[in-house]
Amino acid sequence: MDERRAIVALFGLLVTAVIAYMAYRFVAALTVAVFIYYSTRRFYRALGRLRLPKRVRAVTVILLLALPLLLLLSYTLVLLVTETRRFVDTYPVIETAAANVAWLEGLEDLPSLSFESVVEAYRAGRFDAIIDFLVENAALLTSAITGFFLNLFIVIVVSYYLLIDGSKFYGWLERFDDDAIVREFLEAADRELEAILFGNLLNVIAIALIGVGAFKGYNALAPAAVQVPYPALAGVLTGVASLIPVVGMKIVYVPITAAMSIPLVLDSEYSLLVYVAAFLAVAVVVVDTIPDLVLRPYLSGERTHVGLLMLAYIFGPVIFGFYGLFFAPVVLALGVTFAHTALPRLLGGDDAVDATLPPDQRRLDEF
């Protein structure tokens, strides 16, 4: 009997090791999926009042989260192409770049956006440098594109099935309960994770509103030549970019600052750079620093200490990379919850008291 148990245990360890390795390879996608699950679970449960099937509710939640983001990014891309084309037509950017970058040679005169013009330019050999550059880096480009779509597929699938079958996985874990320790830990960890990761979504919304208000307020005081283009869109993108670790909102307001500064320098209107500096100060202080230090910790967590949570948001991206913004708070929440609920009882101390219960209320496991 002991030999059979040893064989089963060895097989279980082998399967666990393989699953752990697979999870490690796609830890970024799985972490984002957990974030989406806890961020949208309240809305998913609210749809249950309409008596919709689970699959319909899960698809609705994911579409309502993905479609606005897709439309926002598409609209941003169209505006970026339009404004870039207008800037190129106004200033000799292509000529300067072609003189310094080898694979841009031959693009001094961009063809018009028509099929005949593009074909004619291709036959004239004006795209040869770009084609050679793409061929030389085809493997890297292909790997990056396929990796992105693979991780996106994993995020969607895992989020979908967590919404549908998350309770089943929760029930499976409770089968290993011992003196109600597992159940108490899972309930506390589940509440804390929802508070933290749902707070991340609230933080995005809050920063987006602050960004829209700050950029519109700046435009009301600045001259037309140095106003923020599309302030509402810029504010919303700033909120979305706050999810990106380390760089964060800087990928929005730094390019905006550069886009406002370059025409002024080229036209020798240096006096207006004061307004650009004022915009950068508003973006850094009002939109970036204050919300990140004040709002994010207080919008996340019920039991986790604000200072520890702030450190997790700071060190997580530095240590783990892209997914560290979500992964480090998750690990912190699990560790703090374990220390509050399970650890005292495992060490033989007094039973942990749930702070959410009144002091005179009895627990089921006490009977």
Summary of the structure (lengths in Angstrom):
residues: 367
radius of gyration: 26.5
end to end distance: 35.7
largest distance: 87.0
contacts: 1026
relative contact order: 0.09
helix: 80%
strand: 0%
